[in-house]
């Protein structure tokens, strides 16, 4: 009777009982994670480290561009606040993390 049920379901009798290797079952998932790591996660971490290094090297007199598009010259640097001179007698205090580019002179 059991052989008829297995035959009716379309499975050979030898496959109904066997278990596959668990490593082979997770292999596509592992490969997808590796692809995501090397194409998305690793480059983003590298870019974040470069941006943090740029902010740590920030000093008075550097030309900067903020994430909002404001161009200016660094007047002073405190812990997390940067005073930026944008025009004569006009200084803005901005967060250090808002600086997107330090322009080369």
N, C-alpha and C positions, 0 to 999 in steps of 0.2 A: 504494500500500500504506500509506503514511504517513497519507493522508487517511482511510483506513478505520480505522486505529488511533485517530486523534484523534476520529473520529465515534463509535467504540465506547466511548471513555472519556467521551463526553458533552461534550467541549469543542469550541467552534468553532475553526476553524483559525487565526483571527486572534488569539485569546487564548492560544494555546499558545506563542507566541514572545515576546510583549510583556512588558516589565518596568514595574512601577508606580513612581511617584515615592516615593523613600525617606522624604521628610518626611511624606507622607500615611500611610505605614506606621507611623511612630512617633508620629503625632499623638495617638492614644488614650493611649499611655504618658506622653506629655508632659502631657496634660490630667489624668491621674490623679495625677502628681507635684505639679502645681500645686494640685489639690484637697487632697491630703494636707498640703502645705506650709501653706496658709492655714487649714485646719481643725484640724490637729494640731501641727505643728512650731512655727509662729510663736507661737501662744498659750502653749505650754509654755515657750518661750524668754523670753517676756515675763514670765510668772509667776516664773521662776527669777531674772530680773534684779531684780524687785520684792522677792523674798525675800532676796536678797543685800544689797540696799540697806537693808532692814529690819535685818539683822544688823549691818551696818556702823554704823548709827545707835544701836545698843544702848548704854545707859548705866546707871549705878548708879541704883536707885530705880524702874526700869521694872517693871511687872507683866507677867509672861510666862506662857505655857502651853507645855509641852514636847510633843513628839510622843507621848510616853507618857501625857499627861494630867495631869502634875504642875503645879500652880499655885504660883507663888512670886514673890518680889521679888528683882531682881538686886542682889547685894551687891558684886560686883566683876567686872570684865571683863578677861581677859588675852587673849593671842593667839587661841587656839582653845578656851579653857576659860572658862566662866562659873560663878561661885559664886552659887548661888541659895538664898535664905533661905526655907524652907518652913514653919518654926515657930520658936518661941522656942528659941534655942541650937541650932538644927538648920540646917546649911548643906550643900548638895549641890554637888559639882563636876560639871558636865555639859559635853558638847561643844556648841560654839556652833551647829553645824548641826542639833542636835536641837530647837532652839527653833522652834516653828511659828507662834506668834502673840504679838505684843506688844499687850497690852490698853491701851486708852485710859483715862486717868484721869477 
